[in-house]
Amino acid sequence: HLVKLMLPCSMPLPNPNNAENALTPTPSSIRAHAFVALGKFCLRNEALAKENLNIIARELDQESNTDPAVMSNCLMVMGDMCVRYTNLVDKYLVFMAGCLQAGEKKLVDVNSKSHLSITFDGTIPYSMVKKNAILLLSSLLLQDYVKWRGLFVHRFLAAVADEDDEVSCLAQTALRGPLLEKQPNLLSNSFVGAVFVFNNCKAHPLYIAEASAGGNGMGIDFEGAFLDGADRYHKRREIYEMMITNLSDEQKLEVTARLVKEVLGGALETSGDLAAACKLPPSSRLVNKRIESATNVLTDTLDILTSPEIKVGRVGADDDQDDDVASTNGSKPDQRNLHKQRLLSKISRKHLMEIVIPILCNLKTVLEASKSPLLKNLMQYLGYIFRTFKAEVNEHLANNPTLLQELEYDCKRNRKKKDSKSILGVSIDGGKRRVSMQ
């Protein structure tokens, strides 16, 4: 009973002089220690744990104004109780997962010069809660006390783009280290769904499927994690790049195929937000939030597919040379890896020519009709394919000379830009040398 008196945000004065039942604010340090003490009692008594779980979980609610020290201690208590009473705590996992984005609505200054929580400058006071959440939830996942369900993995991925560099590095280390080792398909299975979740495209069936996965009525949502909108694209891109760099060639091929089929192919359907985002004029697109989210999904998808990191295997004129080197100097495992890489590269090339390019051509017609700004992103992707596989593209687009001329023109213009930048870089470098010599 004495410990419970210290849990609320205010406590009665010992001997009030002027008023009955006068209250005074409870210091955060006292509340933080009181919750730890309560947790110790609960670990020894299951009935007491059942009675107080709601009180502890309430402090983890993102809508509450809980002090970071209190929230951090409550999270650690919930972690200990999850090990001791797994079935009791399981339904409160949504509150524990929310701590990965603790204080997102309360950040004071995201443009501060330092983004390291070790400075204790007060601009990112909830960083310690986030770091404890990453370590605790990773440990529980690795020991199978909790499972991935709902949008849990997407909350973990969102921590990769946290404003605090320490939180971001810790999330990356956990995801691409022990968590990926335990579940090798973790990132590849979540990739396509992440594009919809990060852009808040809730109406799409893929978002609904991701949100309900393994939930049993207790799915984890994405509320309080803010990654949608064109102004937050740099955060989403940081997450995409981390995911791509930790995919195998087979997984890259799988992700590429799913993005083309489910996103670009979905945009060619007769109904749905993706199709509407391609067909509506630009003025209507900004008014409707759903269409704006769908537009960002398409933009992100085209940018991901254009990324050099997602390219499968080795391509180009050096394949024969690689074979010669492998046959003379390489061991058998090296040769097998090289042959596997070349095989996946050929499969990827065939997929691009037979599946991707026809979809892109049809989508280009739709975007041109609506004068969509997405046409620029699509042409960048087509240009990337053209520059990489020029001979194959010329063969497959022989019946579309207009598009070939556009791609050739874009390719020449891109080459001129690169040449001008290189010349400019040489001239600037030379100027610096002349100045230093003077």
C-alpha positions in Angstrom: 0.0 0.0 0.0 2.9 2.4 0.7 4.4 1.8 -2.7 1.0 2.3 -4.4 0.7 5.8 -2.7 3.8 6.8 -4.7 2.6 5.6 -8.1 0.1 8.5 -9.0 1.3 11.8 -10.4 0.3 13.5 -7.2 0.3 12.4 -3.6 -1.3 13.8 -0.4 0.6 16.2 1.8 1.6 14.8 5.2 0.0 17.5 7.3 -1.8 20.1 5.1 -2.4 23.4 7.0 -4.8 25.3 4.7 -6.9 22.7 2.9 -8.3 19.2 3.3 -6.9 16.5 1.0 -4.2 18.8 -0.4 -2.1 17.2 -3.0 1.5 17.7 -4.2 3.1 16.5 -7.4 5.0 13.2 -7.0 8.7 13.6 -8.1 9.4 11.5 -11.2 12.4 9.8 -9.5 10.1 8.6 -6.7 7.5 7.3 -9.2 10.2 5.6 -11.2 11.5 3.7 -8.2 8.0 2.9 -6.9 7.2 1.1 -10.2 10.3 -0.9 -9.9 9.4 -1.9 -6.4 5.9 -2.8 -7.5 7.3 -4.9 -10.2 9.5 -6.8 -7.7 6.4 -7.6 -5.7 4.5 -8.7 -8.8 7.2 -11.1 -9.7 6.7 -12.9 -6.4 2.9 -13.0 -6.6 0.9 -13.8 -9.7 -2.4 -12.4 -8.2 -0.7 -9.1 -7.5 0.7 -9.1 -11.1 -2.8 -9.6 -12.6 -4.1 -6.7 -10.4 -1.4 -4.2 -11.4 -0.6 -5.0 -15.0 -3.0 -2.4 -16.2 -1.5 0.3 -14.0 2.0 -0.4 -15.3 1.0 -0.7 -19.0 -0.9 2.6 -18.7 2.4 4.4 -18.2 3.6 3.1 -21.6 0.6 4.6 -23.5 1.9 7.1 -26.1 -1.1 9.4 -25.3 0.0 9.7 -21.7 2.4 12.4 -20.5 4.6 9.9 -18.7 8.1 11.0 -17.7 10.9 9.2 -19.6 12.4 7.7 -16.4 9.0 6.4 -15.3 8.3 5.0 -18.8 11.7 3.3 -19.0 11.4 1.6 -15.6 7.8 0.5 -16.4 9.0 -1.0 -19.7 11.8 -3.0 -17.9 9.2 -4.2 -15.4 6.9 -5.4 -18.2 9.9 -7.2 -19.7 10.6 -9.1 -16.5 7.0 -9.9 -16.1 6.8 -11.1 -19.7 9.4 -13.7 -18.9 7.7 -14.7 -15.7 4.0 -14.5 -16.8 4.2 -14.7 -20.6 0.5 -15.3 -21.2 -0.6 -12.5 -18.9 1.7 -9.9 -20.5 1.2 -10.9 -24.1 -1.9 -8.7 -24.7 0.1 -5.7 -23.5 2.8 -6.1 -26.2 1.2 -3.3 -28.2 2.2 -0.8 -25.4 5.7 -2.2 -25.2 6.1 -2.0 -29.0 4.9 1.6 -28.9 8.0 2.5 -26.8 10.1 2.1 -30.0 8.6 5.4 -31.0 8.3 6.9 -27.5 7.9 10.6 -27.4 7.5 11.0 -31.2 4.7 13.5 -30.6 6.7 15.3 -27.9 10.0 16.0 -29.7 11.0 19.6 -29.0 13.6 20.3 -31.6 14.4 17.9 -34.4 16.7 20.4 -36.1 19.2 20.6 -33.2 22.9 20.4 -34.1 23.4 17.2 -32.1 21.3 14.1 -32.5 23.3 12.0 -30.0 21.4 11.2 -26.8 24.7 10.9 -24.9 24.8 14.7 -24.9 21.8 14.9 -22.6 20.8 18.2 -24.1 17.1 17.7 -23.5 16.0 17.8 -27.1 15.5 14.0 -27.3 14.6 13.0 -23.8 12.9 9.7 -24.7 16.0 8.2 -26.4 16.8 6.1 -23.4 13.3 4.6 -23.5 13.7 3.7 -27.2 17.1 2.1 -26.7 15.8 0.1 -23.8 12.8 -1.0 -25.9 15.1 -2.1 -28.7 17.3 -4.2 -26.4 14.4 -5.6 -24.4 12.1 -6.5 -27.3 15.1 -8.0 -29.2 15.9 -10.2 -26.3 12.2 -11.3 -25.9 12.0 -12.1 -29.6 15.2 -14.1 -29.7 14.0 -16.2 -26.7 10.5 -16.6 -28.2 8.7 -15.0 -25.3 7.0 -12.7 -27.9 6.4 -13.1 -31.7 6.3 -10.8 -34.7 2.7 -9.9 -35.3 0.7 -7.0 -36.8 3.0 -4.1 -37.6 5.5 -4.9 -34.9 8.4 -5.4 -37.4 7.5 -2.1 -39.1 7.8 -0.3 -35.8 11.2 -1.9 -35.4 12.2 -0.8 -38.9 10.9 2.8 -38.2 13.4 3.0 -35.4 16.2 2.7 -38.0 15.3 6.3 -39.2 15.1 7.7 -35.6 16.4 11.3 -35.1 18.8 10.0 -32.5 21.8 8.4 -34.2 22.4 6.0 -31.3 18.8 4.7 -31.5 19.1 4.3 -35.2 22.4 2.4 -35.0 21.1 0.2 -32.3 18.0 -0.7 -34.3 20.1 -1.5 -37.4 22.5 -3.7 -35.3 19.6 -5.7 -33.8 17.7 -6.1 -37.1 20.6 -7.1 -39.4 22.3 -9.1 -36.6 20.7 -11.5 -34.3 17.1 -11.0 -35.4 17.9 -11.6 -39.1 20.1 -14.5 -38.2 17.2 -16.1 -36.3 14.7 -15.3 -39.2 16.6 -14.9 -42.5 13.5 -13.9 -44.4 12.5 -11.2 -42.0 13.4 -8.2 -44.2 12.4 -9.7 -47.5 9.0 -10.8 -46.3 8.3 -7.4 -44.8 9.7 -5.2 -47.7 6.7 -4.7 -49.9 4.3 -4.3 -47.0 6.6 -1.8 -45.5 6.2 0.5 -48.5 2.5 0.7 -47.9 2.8 0.9 -44.1 5.4 3.7 -44.1 3.2 5.7 -46.5 0.1 5.2 -44.4 -1.8 3.6 -47.3 -4.3 1.9 -45.0 -7.0 1.2 -47.7 -4.8 -1.2 -49.7 -5.4 -4.9 -49.1 -1.6 -5.4 -48.5 -1.6 -3.0 -45.6 -4.7 -4.7 -44.1 -3.0 -8.1 -44.5 0.2 -6.9 -42.8 -1.7 -5.3 -39.9 -3.7 -8.5 -39.2 -0.8 -10.9 -39.6 -0.5 -13.2 -36.5 -2.6 -10.8 -34.5 -5.3 -13.1 -33.0 -7.3 -9.9 -32.4 -4.3 -8.2 -30.6 -2.4 -6.8 -33.6 0.2 -4.0 -33.2 -0.6 -0.8 -35.1 1.6 1.9 -36.5 0.1 4.9 -34.6 2.6 7.4 -33.4 5.2 6.5 -36.0 5.4 9.2 -38.6 7.1 8.3 -41.9 4.5 9.3 -44.5 4.5 12.3 -46.7 7.0 13.6 -49.3 8.9 15.6 -46.6 9.8 12.4 -44.8 11.0 10.5 -47.9 14.6 10.7 -46.6 13.6 8.7 -43.6 11.9 6.0 -45.6 14.8 5.9 -48.0 17.2 5.3 -45.1 15.2 2.3 -44.1 14.9 0.9 -47.6 18.6 1.2 -48.1 19.3 -0.7 -44.9 16.9 -3.5 -45.9 18.2 -3.8 -49.5 21.8 -4.1 -48.4 20.9 -7.0 -46.2 19.0 -9.0 -48.8 20.5 -11.9 -50.7 20.4 -12.1 -54.5 17.4 -14.5 -54.3 15.6 -12.1 -52.0 16.3 -9.1 -54.2 14.8 -11.0 -57.1 11.7 -11.9 -55.1 11.3 -8.3 -53.8 11.6 -6.9 -57.3 9.1 -9.3 -58.7 6.6 -8.5 -55.9 7.0 -4.7 -56.2 6.4 -4.9 -60.0 3.4 -7.2 -59.7 1.7 -5.8 -56.6 2.5 -2.1 -56.9 3.1 -1.3 -60.6 0.8 -4.0 -61.8 -1.8 -2.9 -59.2 -1.7 0.6 -60.7 -2.9 -0.8 -64.0 -6.1 -2.3 -62.5 -9.5 -0.7 -63.1 -10.1 0.2 -59.4 -8.1 0.9 -56.2 -6.1 3.9 -54.9 -3.0 3.0 -56.9 -5.0 3.1 -60.2 -6.7 6.3 -59.1 -3.3 7.9 -58.3 -2.2 7.3 -61.9 -5.4 8.4 -63.6 -6.4 11.5 -61.6 -5.0 15.0 -62.5 -2.3 16.4 -60.2 -4.6 18.9 -58.7 -7.0 16.3 -57.4 -4.2 14.2 -56.0 -3.2 16.6 -53.3 -6.8 17.1 -52.0 -7.4 13.4 -51.3 -5.1 12.0 -48.5 -5.6 8.4 -49.7 -4.6 9.2 -53.2 -1.6 11.2 -51.9 -0.5 8.1 -49.9 -0.9 5.9 -53.0 1.1 8.3 -55.1 4.0 8.2 -52.5 3.8 4.4 -52.6 4.3 4.4 -56.4 7.1 7.0 -56.1 8.9 5.0 -53.5 8.6 1.8 -55.5 10.0 3.3 -58.7 12.9 4.9 -56.7 13.6 1.5 -55.0 13.6 -0.3 -58.4 16.0 2.3 -59.8 18.4 1.9 -56.9 21.7 0.2 -58.0 21.8 -1.7 -54.7 18.8 -3.9 -55.7 20.5 -5.1 -58.9 20.9 -8.9 -58.8 24.3 -10.5 -59.4 26.9 -9.4 -61.9 26.0 -8.2 -65.3 27.8 -6.8 -68.3 30.7 -7.8 -70.5 32.9 -9.1 -67.7 31.0 -12.3 -67.2 33.3 -14.4 -69.4 36.3 -12.9 -67.8 35.0 -13.8 -64.4 34.4 -17.3 -65.5 38.0 -17.6 -66.7 39.4 -16.2 -63.4 37.2 -18.6 -61.4 38.2 -21.6 -63.4 41.9 -21.0 -62.9 42.2 -19.4 -59.4 38.9 -20.0 -57.6 37.9 -22.8 -55.4 34.8 -24.9 -55.9 32.6 -22.9 -53.6 33.7 -19.7 -55.3 32.8 -21.2 -58.7 29.4 -22.4 -57.4 28.7 -18.9 -56.1 29.7 -17.3 -59.3 27.6 -19.6 -61.4 24.7 -19.1 -59.0 25.1 -15.3 -59.3 25.2 -15.5 -63.1 22.1 -17.7 -63.2 20.2 -15.3 -60.9 21.4 -12.4 -63.1 20.0 -14.1 -66.2 16.7 -14.8 -64.5 16.5 -11.1 -63.4 17.2 -10.0 -66.9 14.5 -12.2 -68.4 12.0 -10.9 -65.8 12.9 -7.3 -66.7 12.4 -7.9 -70.4 9.3 -10.1 -70.3 7.4 -8.8 -67.3 8.7 -5.4 -66.2 9.0 -3.5 -69.5 5.5 -4.4 -70.7 4.0 -3.2 -67.4 6.1 0.0 -67.6 5.0 0.7 -71.2 1.4 0.3 -70.3 1.8 2.4 -67.2 3.6 5.1 -69.2 0.5 5.4 -71.5 -1.8 5.9 -68.4 0.5 8.5 -66.8 0.9 10.4 -70.1 -2.9 10.6 -70.5 -3.3 12.1 -67.0 -0.1 14.3 -67.2 1.1 12.7 -63.9 4.3 13.8 -62.2 5.0 10.1 -61.7 6.0 9.9 -65.4 9.4 11.4 -64.4 10.1 8.6 -61.9 8.9 5.9 -64.4 11.2 7.3 -67.2 14.1 7.3 -64.8 13.5 3.6 -64.1 13.1 2.9 -67.8 16.3 4.8 -68.5 18.2 2.8 -65.9 17.1 -0.4 -67.5 18.0 0.9 -71.0 21.5 1.9 -69.9 22.1 -1.4 -68.1 20.7 -3.7 -70.8 20.7 -1.6 -74.0 20.8 -4.5 -76.5 18.0 -6.4 -74.9 15.8 -3.3 -74.5 16.3 -2.4 -78.2 15.2 -5.9 -79.2 12.1 -5.9 -77.0 11.1 -2.4 -77.9 11.6 -2.8 -81.6 7.9 -2.2 -82.2 8.0 1.0 -80.1 10.5 3.3 -81.9 9.1 6.4 -80.2 9.9 5.1 -76.7 13.3 4.0 -77.9 14.1 7.5 -79.2 13.0 9.0 -75.9 15.2 6.6 -73.9 18.2 7.3 -76.3 17.7 11.0 -75.8 17.5 10.7 -72.0 20.6 8.5 -72.1 22.6 11.1 -74.0 21.3 13.9 -71.8 22.3 11.9 -68.7 25.7 11.3 -70.2 26.2 15.0 -70.9 25.3 15.9 -67.3 27.8 13.4 -66.0 30.5 14.7 -68.3 29.8 18.4 -67.4 29.9 17.5 -63.6 33.2 15.7 -64.1 34.7 18.6 -66.0 33.4 21.1 -63.4 34.9 18.9 -60.6 38.3 18.9 -62.4 38.3 22.7 -62.9 37.3 23.4 -59.3 40.0 21.0 -58.1 42.6 22.7 -60.4 41.5 26.1 -59.1 42.1 24.9 -55.5 45.6 23.7 -56.4 46.4 27.0 -58.0 45.3 28.9 -55.0 47.3 26.7 -52.6 50.4 27.2 -54.8 50.0 30.9 -54.5 
